[in-house]
Amino acid sequence: MIALACDHGAYDLKEALKKHLEAKGLTCKDFGCYNKESCDYSDFAGPAARAVASGECDRGIVCCTTGIGVSITANKIKGVRCALVSDLMTARLTRQHNDTNVLAMGAGVIGEKLALEIADVWLETAFEGGRHARRVAKLMALENE
């Protein structure tokens, strides 16, 4: 299950992502927002990230106008590795090398078509493990300091 969240600035992108992912047979849990009224991104990105960290959802995609606010919010949740992505290479490498479990995108930075492609690449790319597993383990150990 994929956790989805956005603020008002990325509402249309979240809805497009949900439609796209469900058409591919993926199940999504929508953490909001649910309209274009002004709201605070942390109210939605936080619960979505918690759902990923707890195992309720396998991965998450969070969006706001720039992607910055939702990525900072998601990374405040213990167990989350969120990357702000705006290109296909980074989408692939952040999965292969960093085993990211939350993807952040900026609706005002990238268009819908690219965002859907980024989501596909990110969801379809596996973690390589090996030397990267050691690095991710060191990264995650920082949460306990």
C-alpha positions in Angstrom: 0.0 0.0 0.0 1.2 3.5 -0.9 0.6 6.4 1.5 -0.2 9.6 -0.4 -0.2 13.1 1.1 -0.1 16.7 -0.1 -1.0 20.2 0.8 -3.3 22.5 -1.2 -0.5 23.4 -3.6 -0.1 19.8 -4.8 -3.7 18.6 -4.5 -4.1 18.1 -8.3 -0.8 16.2 -8.5 -1.7 13.9 -5.6 -5.0 13.1 -7.3 -3.3 12.4 -10.6 -0.8 10.1 -8.8 -3.6 8.3 -7.0 -5.4 7.7 -10.3 -2.2 6.6 -12.0 -1.1 4.2 -9.3 -4.5 2.7 -8.8 -4.8 2.1 -12.6 -1.5 0.1 -12.3 -3.2 -2.1 -9.6 -1.6 -0.4 -6.6 -3.5 0.3 -3.5 -3.2 3.8 -2.1 -4.1 5.3 1.3 -4.9 9.0 1.0 -3.8 11.0 4.0 -5.1 14.3 2.5 -5.4 17.0 1.9 -8.8 16.6 0.3 -9.3 20.0 -1.5 -7.5 23.1 -2.5 -8.2 25.2 0.6 -5.0 26.5 2.2 -3.6 24.0 4.8 -0.4 23.0 6.5 1.7 20.3 4.7 2.9 18.8 8.0 -0.7 17.9 9.0 -0.8 15.4 6.1 2.9 14.5 5.3 3.5 13.6 9.0 0.7 10.9 9.3 1.6 9.5 5.8 5.3 9.1 6.9 4.2 7.6 10.2 2.2 5.0 8.3 5.3 4.0 6.3 7.5 3.9 9.4 5.0 1.7 11.3 4.6 -0.7 8.3 1.0 0.2 7.7 2.0 1.3 4.3 4.9 -0.1 2.2 6.0 3.3 0.9 4.8 6.9 0.7 4.7 9.7 -1.8 4.3 13.3 -0.4 3.9 16.5 -2.3 3.7 20.2 -1.8 4.5 23.1 -4.1 8.2 22.7 -3.8 8.5 19.3 -2.1 10.8 20.8 0.5 8.3 21.2 3.4 6.9 17.6 3.0 10.4 16.1 2.7 11.5 17.9 5.9 8.3 16.7 7.6 8.7 13.1 6.5 12.3 13.0 7.6 11.4 14.0 11.1 9.7 10.6 11.5 11.9 7.9 12.9 12.4 5.1 10.3 11.7 7.3 7.3 14.2 7.9 4.5 12.6 10.5 2.3 14.2 12.0 -0.8 13.0 15.1 -2.7 13.2 14.1 -6.4 12.8 16.0 -9.6 14.4 13.8 -12.2 14.4 10.1 -13.2 18.1 9.4 -12.4 17.7 10.6 -8.8 14.5 8.6 -8.5 16.3 5.4 -9.5 19.5 6.1 -7.4 17.7 7.1 -4.3 16.1 3.6 -4.3 19.2 1.7 -5.4 21.6 3.4 -3.0 19.5 4.8 -0.1 16.6 2.5 0.1 14.2 5.5 0.4 10.8 4.6 1.6 9.2 8.0 1.0 9.3 10.1 -2.1 8.8 13.8 -2.1 8.0 15.9 -5.2 7.2 19.6 -5.8 4.1 20.2 -7.9 5.3 23.7 -8.8 8.7 22.4 -9.8 7.9 19.5 -12.1 4.9 18.7 -14.3 2.4 16.0 -13.9 3.9 13.8 -16.6 7.4 13.8 -15.2 6.0 13.3 -11.6 4.1 10.1 -12.8 7.3 8.8 -14.5 9.4 9.6 -11.4 6.8 7.7 -9.2 7.0 4.7 -11.6 10.8 4.5 -11.6 10.9 5.0 -7.8 8.4 2.3 -7.2 9.9 -0.2 -9.6 13.5 0.2 -8.5 14.9 -2.2 -5.9 17.5 -1.5 -3.2 20.9 -2.8 -4.3 22.0 -3.7 -0.8 25.7 -4.6 -0.5 27.9 -1.7 0.4 24.8 0.5 0.3 23.2 -1.5 3.1 26.1 -0.7 5.4 25.7 3.0 4.6 22.0 3.0 5.2 22.5 1.2 8.5 24.9 3.9 9.6 22.5 6.6 8.5 19.6 5.0 10.4 21.8 4.7 13.5 22.0 8.5 13.6 18.3 8.5 14.8 19.4 7.0 18.1 22.1 9.6 18.9 
